[in-house]
Amino acid sequence: MRLPLFTVFLIFIQTFSYSQTHTWKVKEYTVQFEIYNAGVSVDGSLKGLNYNLSFSPNELEYSSLFASVAVSTIDTGIGARDRHLQSSDYFDTQSYPNITLQSTSIAQVNRTQYEGLFKCTIKDITQSIAVPFSFEESGDEAVLESTFSINRLDFGVGTTSLIMDDEVEVSIRLVVEAKP
């Protein structure tokens, strides 16, 4: 009885050891956003990336993408606005220092286009969002790019406003290389 169970266990372990999923190391990145306020486009960026990217177009069922950015790094080019966005009126960085994305599933749309279902957490509020992205490999490097929108009110960022849009467009670009 122990030998067959042990054999099944070895086959199970061996199956996962043949996975071609790469763990990627980020070489460079940008996380940018844009929102309209009083009819004017306000854009900015976030830094402080923390990530775990395990991805292969051939093995999406084993792929997993996780990323977070530090809200304290928000940069709109105007210091007073950045500090206001970090306050409890908006992101409350003292209580909620990070914005996170964690994939729950990934599907291929065409050769280089994918759509992931992600859990997005902002201010301790988690919502499922669909995130389209492209992933193009060239040797041991790849570029992952995505543009998607979220509703800031779904995450308790600010309040209803007559002059500020609810929708925020987010753009992410990662240049990655396979970890040895």
N, C-alpha and C positions, 0 to 999 in steps of 0.2 A: 504494500500500500504506500509506503514512503517513497519508494523508487519512482513510480509513475508521477506522483505529485511533485517530486523533486525535478523530474524530467520536464514536466509542464512548466515549472518555474524557470528552468534554464532556457527553454524555448522562448518564453515570454521575455526574459532579460535579453536574449540574443536578438530578438525581433527589434527591440528598442535600441540596441547598440548599433544597428545598421542604419539608423536615421541619418539622413543627409542634411538635416536642419543645421544651418550655420548660426553660431552666436557671433553677432556683429559688434564691432567697436566703432564708436562715433569719432570721426576725424574732425568734422566741423558741422555746425548746425545753425539754423535760424528758427526762431519761434516768433512770429509776428501776428499782430491783430489790427483790425480796422473797425471803427464804429462811427456812425454819423451823429454829431452833436450840434444842434442849432444849424443844420444844413451843411456843416463843414466836416470833412473827413478827418478823423483823429486816428492816427496810427501809432503803434508802439511795438515794443519787443519785450521778451522775457528771456532770462538766462538761468543759470543754475541747474542745468539739465542733469537728471539722474535717470538711468535707463537700464533695461535688460531686453535686448532684442535677439530673439531666437526665431529665425525665419528662413523658410525655403519654399519657393514657388511650387516645388514638387511634393511637398509634405505639409500642406496647410493645416492638416489636423493636428500636427505636432508643433506648429508655429505659435509663438506668443510674443506680443509686443507690449512693453510697459515703458512709460515715460512720465516724469514729473518735472515741473519747473518751479523755481522759488518765486513767489509773488513779490517778495521784497526787492526783486531785481527789475520790476516793471519800469520801463523807460519810454516816455512819450516825448521827450525832449524839453519838457517843462517840469522842473523840480516840484513846484507847488502842486501841480496836478498829480504827479506821481505820488506824493505824500498823501493827498486826498484819496486817491484810489486805494492806497494801502490802509486807510483808516477804516473804522467800523461802519462808515457810511457805504463802503463798497466791499472790498475783499477781506478786511479785518485780518491783516497778516500776523498780528500778535497771536490770535487764536487759530488761524488756518494758514499756515505758512506755504503750503504747496497746492498746485493744481496737478491732478494725475489723470492719466489715460491708461486703461488696462484692457487689452483685447479679450473678448470672450469667444469670438469666432471670426474667421477670415474666409472669404470666398473670392475666387478668381473671376474677373469680368471678361478680360481678354489677355493677350500675351503679357502685357506689362501693367495692366490695371486691376486693382483689387478693391473690395469693399469689406471693411471690418466693422463688426459690432463691438463697440467699446463701452466700458463703464467709465464715465467722466465724473470726477469728484472735484467740486469746488465748494469751499466753505462747509465741508462735511455733508454736502448734499450730493448724492450719486444718482446720475441719470444714464440710461442707455442711449447712445447716439450712434448713428451710422456714419462712418468716416471713409470716404473714397480716398484711395492713394495709388500712386504709381511706384513701382519698384523695378529699377533697371540695373542689371549686373553687367560688369565689364571686368573680367578676370576675378581678382580677389576683392574688388571694390564694387560698391553699388550706391545708387542715389534713391532715396525714398522721399517722395514729395506728396503733400496733401493740402487741400484747401476745403474747409467746411465751415458751416455756420452753427452757432449755438445761441439760444435765447438767454440773455444774462439774468432775466427775472426767474427762470427755472432754477437758478442756483442762488437766489437771494442776493445778487449783486446789484446794489442800488434799488431804486423804487421806480414805479411807473412815472414816466416823464413825457411831457408834451413836446420837448425839444430833443430828447436823446432817443435814438433807436433802441429797440430791444435786442435786435439781432447783431451779433458780433461775428465778423468773418475772421477765421483763424487760418494762418498758413504756416506749414511746417516743412522744413527741408533738412534732411540729414544726409551727409556724405559718410559712408561707413566702409569699413574693411573687415574681412573675416578674421576672427581671432585665431591665432595658431593653435 
